[in-house]
Amino acid sequence: MPLSEHEQRILEEIERRLAEEDPRLVDTVAKASVSGHAIPRIRWGIVAFVLGFALLLFFQVSLWIAVAGFLVMLASSLLVYHYLKKVGRDQLSSIQERGRFSVTAALAKWADRFRPPRGSN
């Protein structure tokens, strides 16, 4: 539902006052993006997955350590999936172009490959 003209003026006044009072906050918010927030969490999820895999290899020592490793792997893979989904199809290309090779770019490319085409439901 679009804002009325009066609501639009109030919103613009609030934005103007905020920009005058705290220009640093305005710059920070302008630079913030979903992918900037999600990429570090994706990387931590990958690290947690590798740690869970290492724990899984200790099944000979204790079954409970292996179960814990599996649960860590499951939770971290769900976390990575969640944040890759948040990043979205449009921002995947910018992630892929950043570096020559990164795990995040590889995962984003892999997720994009297995995502169904738009409008196919």
N, C-alpha and C positions, 0 to 999 in steps of 0.2 A: 504494500500500500504506500503510495508516494506521500511525502510530507506536504502539508499545506504551506502556503507562502509565508504565513506567520511563523510556523515551526522551522522552516528553512532559515528565516532571518535570525531566529533565536540560536539555532545551531551554528550559523556562521559567526555570530557574536561570541559564542562560547569558544569557538576555535580561534578567533582573533585574540581574545583575552588570554587564552592558554599560550598562544605563540608569543605574546608580549611578556608574560610572566615567566615562562620556562622554555626558552628556545632550544635548549639542549634536549629536553624531553621530546619536543616536536621532531628534531633531527633523528633521535633514536627510534621513534615510532615510524618515521618515514623510511628508515633503512631496514626495519624489521620485516622478515618474510617467513612464510611457513617453512620453506626449505631450509632457511638459516637456523630455524629452531629444530627441525627434524633431523638434519644430517648428523649432528653430534650424538643424538639418541640412537640413530641407526648404527653408528660405529660402535657405541657401547653395547648395543644388542649383539653385534657380531662378536665382540670380545667375550661377552657372556656365553654365547653359543659355543665358542672354542673352549672356554673354561668348562662348560657342561660336558662337552665331548671328552675332555681330558679326565673329568671325574667318571665318566661312563667307562673308561678304560680300566678303572680300578675295580671292576666287578669281581675279580678273583680275591681281592682283599675283603670286600664286604658288599653284599647285595644292596644294602641301604645307600651306600655311596653311589653305586651305579644308578639306583632309582632317583637319587637327588640330582645326579648329573643329567639324567633324562628329563627331569622336570625343569631344570635350568635351561636345557636346550629348547624345550617346548615353549617356555615362557619367553625366552629371548627371541625365538623365531616369530612368535605372535606379536611381540613388540616391534620387530623390524617390519613385519607385514603391515601393522597398523600405521606406522609412520611413512612407509612407502605409499600407502593408500592416501594418506593425508597430503603428501607432496603433490600427487596428481599427475595426470598425463601431460599437462601443459608445461610443468616445471621439470619433467624428467630430462628433456633435451638440454636444458641449461646445466643440470647436474652432470650429464654425460660429457658436455663440452669442456668442463672445468679443467680436468687433468688428463694427462695421457692415460693413466690407469689408476683407478681407485676402486676399492671394494664397493663403495656406495654406488658409483656409476655402474659397475657390473651388475649389482643387484637391481638397480633401477631399470636397466636395460632388460634384464631377465624378467622382471615383473611386468614390464610393458609388453614383452613378447607373449606372455600367457594371459594377458588381460583380454576379455572379449571385446570386439569392436563396438564402438558407440552405436546405440540404437538397436542392438540385437538382443531383445528380450522376448 
